[in-house]
Amino acid sequence: MSDGVNKVFLLGNLGQDPELRHTQGGQAVMTLRLATNESYYNKQSNERESKTEWHTVVIWGKRAEALERYLQRGSRLHVEGRLQTRTWEDKAGGKRYATEIVASEITLLGDSNGPRQSSPAPRREPQQQPMDDDDDIPF
């Protein structure tokens, strides 16, 4: 039996262009700032309000290098991954923390402008299977 579950699903938009770096060992690591929005009704003001949360998403390896060509500020993404908290000491000796989502799956949503370079990439449309009757529903 598992000790717990550490799974995150986010749907949001990039707030800035991704940042691709390489570790001293040469491994690629990309950092994204993803905004998610929540809308709710405020009973006191009788108005609909929205709240934005900002998430730091980290992508490692070849996937990071490949996605750099496609991701830009405003890109709509579905991110699946796990939460991870890093700890370090700042220059003043204080303890600092950062909680990030380490992505295992990234899905680009909505209209993509293609690669950020000049050569366009072929679009892949999601494949949908028609459901003829209720017997095809798996539950």
Secondary structure, DSSP 8 states (H G I E B T S, - for coil): --S----EEEEEEESS--EEEE-TTS-EEEEEEEEEEEEEEETTTTEEEEEEEEEEEEEEHHHHHHHTTT--TT-EEEEEEEEEEEEEE-TTS-EEEEEEEEEEEEEEES-----SSSS-------------SGGG---
